[in-house]
């Protein structure tokens, strides 16, 4: 399809949405002939897909790309949300919305590397914002807390709670005391200032048992998110493991009139679950309850894998819920893979952000993050005269802490100018973790092929390369293609190896990450990057 036709198609008005039938016309279908799901997303910044269809409906994902374990805070008419950031630093980007569908980034809360960050909890108490952060670091698994008087920061330095558990959920009991609910049905009391543990860990909930014949990864009771509504405290949990079989992950609920129990399981469990591999969204789970804007009712923000696109990571999804007459809640009857009516009320902020970078300013905490960067990683970085200068580190993508950013499109490409010192090596690639990545690097001796997490020198410098070239990486629904140019993008040469990267995901390599566009600088000396351009492809 020619570019003009693509732009015309993307700018065409969307047909009216029939909310009662939960249907909408589709002009495109998924490549898998066994699937029939609408994928007519709206297009936002740089033609990136977005959920708001502009006609009173939205199409999941709310946050495309790797946004797992959502923690949502309603703060007056505003909503704030953050996600697990795992090995990406700076981490815990805070997003802002006024309608639960359109979200803008406002900054990263965690500037210090404390380990792999799992399932955080964002909350507000007595006018102060808190982030409870489970972090896994060899020899020091811990929950940390940071706090701020303004959601936009500055945030405090991390304070260790000296508790090795994961998935904290904050709640204030009827006794006025603060508590963190934890994985495996446990709970611990906090000090009044929320910065210390104030008692022993107690087991308070045994969980809900799903039928033995279901295909799941494992029981894994986790992610307790706490809500007080009416006469009850509600515990919303995830079961079944976050990846593995597509039917494994699920959302369940329990309630109690007292923070101290006893806890009664919902008769509507599981509230949400993928029941078939033919569904658009797999491994749906880990939900946070949130009241919608105005009088639009209540919703669950949760995550799931997109069928056929595990490499994009777990994406954030939104589902309406209904409160029953006997005080339970259940999912409203909408297909997560089709358009759903937007929450009534609220206003839309500009969704997402540009991923292209002219390197005229420091965007750290918004777009870029190091993989497993140390506390001094930012000292490697300098911005000047429209370029990013990066000190070389390590010998390959595996140990050079590449700079990465999240992409949420099924097909995209990015390109960047690279200028490297004689002793340095640089490249552009798709990076999952230090053991699994794919792309091409270059040094004074020629090309290095990166695939399967291996580095294979190939030589073969392009004519006229010297120490500068422009590199283009295209990921077209898992097919990775590299092009290079030595005349600033006027003439492109296709690299002789293409790669299929659909298996670069958690089910293959663990780590809960996603496959991300990345640039790196290894060896000795410095590498300069300029004019990075990202574009989503149809």
C-alpha positions, -999 to +999 in steps of 0.1 A: +000+000+000+014+034-010+021+059+018-006+083+005-032+056+006-022+047+041-025+082+054-058+086+037-071+054+053-059+065+087-075+099+084-109+086+073-138+090+098-147+060+119-181+045+113-207+051+141-205+027+169-235+006+180-229+002+217-258-022+223-244-048+199-207-041+209-198-042+172-181-020+147-171-023+110-136-037+104-114-029+074-084-051+086-081-084+102-053-102+121-030-122+099-040-155+115-069-168+094-084-185+124-089-152+142-116-127+134-111-097+156-114-060+147-081-041+148-092-007+136-074+013+163-073+050+161-039+065+154-021+091+176+014+105+178+036+092+149+006+070+138+010+049+170-021+030+178-044+044+205-076+031+221-099+062+218-118+057+186-132+092+187-168+081+185-176+074+221-159+040+222-125+026+228-106-005+216-081-022+239-053-020+246-056+012+266-017+013+269-002-005+239+031-023+245+046-035+277+025-020+306+020-048+331+006-049+366-013-016+364-017+003+396-043+031+392-051+060+416-082+081+414-073+116+428-103+139+425-110+143+388-076+130+379-062+095+375-026+084+378-012+050+368+021+032+369+033-002+359+061-028+366+093-015+350+115-046+359+150-039+346+143-005+329+159+025+346+148+052+352+117+033+362+080+037+373+068+063+348+037+080+361+009+085+336-020+109+339-056+107+326-090+123+331-111+097+313-093+064+319-087+059+282-062+086+271-030+088+291+000+112+291+033+106+308+044+131+335+077+117+346+095+087+362+094+083+400+123+059+405+157+072+396+178+048+415+185+012+405+172-011+433+167-043+413+140-057+390+108-038+399+077-060+402+040-050+406+042-016+424+014+001+444+006+038+439-016+053+466-023+086+484-027+090+522-032+122+541-022+144+511+010+125+504+017+102+474+033+068+481+048+042+458+054+007+473+080-010+451+089-047+452+124-051+439+144-083+432+181-081+434+204-111+440+209-112+477+185-084+485+148-089+476+129-061+493+099-038+492+109-002+490+087+029+495+092+064+480+069+093+486+062+128+472+040+157+482+033+164+445+026+135+421+050+152+396+078+149+421+103+153+434+101+118+449+121+107+479+150+083+479+139+047+483+133+035+519+137-003+525+109-020+544+130-051+549+103-074+536+111-097+507+075-103+495+060-090+462+028-073+450+018-049+478-017-036+480-023-006+503-054-001+524-065+018+555-087-004+578-117+005+598-093+008+627-075+037+610-043+016+606-024+012+573-018-022+558+000-038+529-016-070+515+009-092+499+011-122+476+001-157+489-028-142+510-006-124+536-008-090+552+015-067+572+007-035+592+025-003+584+035+025+606+013+056+605+038+074+582+038+044+559+076+042+559+081+012+582+067-023+589+048-022+622+042-059+629+047-094+617+035-108+584+002-126+589-016-151+567-052-139+563-066-154+531-064-189+516-076-180+481-101-193+456-096-227+440-102-230+402-112-263+386-083-288+383-090-294+346-082-258+336-049-252+318-028-228+340+008-220+346+005-225+383-017-214+412+003-183+420-020-162+442-007-126+437-014-090+430-039-082+458-054-048+450-076-034+479-107-013+476-132-001+502-167+003+487-200+005+507-199-018+536-171-040+524-134-043+518-127-059+485-095-078+476-090-082+438-063-108+430-046-126+401-043-164+399-029-189+375+005-174+366+011-144+343+022-163+311+023-199+302-009-212+287-032-185+273-060-197+296-039-195+328-041-160+342-074-147+358-089-121+380-107-132+412-123-113+441-130-117+478-147-094+503-149-088+541-167-064+563-135-060+583-099-055+573-092-084+597-116-108+578-130-134+574-128-131+536-156-145+515-149-155+478-170-140+451-197-162+435-187-146+402-151-159+402-133-158+380-143-122+372-121-122+341-103-151+324-092-160+289-113-192+281-100-200+246-068-195+226-090-181+199-096-149+219-079-117+211-063-113+245-045-140+264-035-144+300-058-117+313-053-108+349-039-086+376-067-060+379-071-028+399-107-015+406-113+022+399-143+044+399-149+061+365-153+098+359-186+115+366-214+089+369-199+064+344-196+035+369-167+014+378-139-003+358-110-027+361-076-019+346-058-051+340-032-067+316-030-093+290-009-106+261-021-098+226-028-130+206+002-135+183+022-107+199+038-120+231+069-100+222+051-068+229+047-078+266+016-075+287-005-046+277-030-026+298-067-033+292-098-017+305-131-034+313-164-020+327-178-038+358-212-040+373-221-040+410-248-065+419-277-060+442-260-082+469-228-061+468-205-081+445-191-070+412-187-088+379-174-079+345-199-063+321-207-083+290-182-068+265-156-086+244-121-072+253-112-075+216-139-053+203-149-017+208-164-008+242-183+024+252-160+049+268-166+061+304-191+090+303-176+122+316-140+133+320-119+149+293-092+136+271-055+145+274-032+139+245-025+102+245+010+088+245+043+105+234+066+108+205+093+081+204+114+100+178+142+120+193+163+148+179+183+147+211+179+184+217+168+177+253+171+151+280+140+128+278+151+104+304+123+091+325+098+095+297+111+078+266+145+062+272+156+038+299+188+018+304+185-020+307+198-028+342+217+005+345+237+011+376+234+041+399+259+061+378+246+052+344+234+087+337+271+098+338+276+080+305+251+104+288+256+139+274+233+160+252+248+186+230+242+202+196+214+179+187+232+147+195+233+121+223+269+111+232+271+079+251+303+065+268+310+029+256+306+002+282+312-036+280+318-056+249+283-062+234+246-055+239+247-081+267+268-060+291+266-025+277+232-015+293+216-006+260+192+024+259+157+011+251+122+025+246+088+009+245+070+003+212+033-007+212+027-012+175+025-045+157+047-032+130+071-003+131+106+009+121+131+033+136+163+047+122+192+066+137+226+081+127+256+065+144+291+080+147+316+059+167+351+063+180+377+040+165+377+018+196+340+017+200+312-006+187+276+006+182+244-006+168+206-006+167+186-037+176+156-052+192+164-061+228+146-084+252+173-089+278+210-095+281+206-131+269+182-125+240+184-097+214+186-093+176+200-067+153+233-054+138+263-036+153+292-020+136+329-012+145+360-003+126+363-038+112+327-040+099+294-055+109+285-077+139+253-098+136+233-101+168+208-129+169+196-155+195+216-134+220+249-142+202+274-118+186+288-129+153+314-107+136+307-106+099+331-079+086+321-064+053+322-027+058+299-008+033+318+014+009+324+049+022+314+040+057+344+054+076+330+056+112+295+069+103+263+054+090+226+056+094+209+024+104+172+014+100+155-014+120+121-026+108+100-050+128+071-060+106+050-083+127+081-102+140+101-101+108+133-081+116+151-064+087+181-041+088+191-014+063+221+009+064+230+041+046+263+060+043+248+090+026+223+102+053+195+081+041+195+088+004+205+053-005+197+022+016+214-012+015+196-042+029+216-063+054+218-099+042+202-116+072+165-112+083+153-127+116+119-139+130+116-127+165+082-137+178+098-160+203+117-132+220+094-131+250+089-142+286+077-177+277+111-183+261+135-163+282+117-154+315+122-119+329+087-105+322+101-080+297+092-071+262+111-068+229+122-032+227+139-009+202+174-002+214+207+015+207+240+006+224+276+017+228+303-009+237+341-012+235+362+019+242+355+056+236+323+072+227+294+069+203+272+097+191+236+092+180+216+118+161+182+121+145+163+091+157+130+087+139+102+062+148+073+054+127+044+030+131+036+009+100+001-001+088 
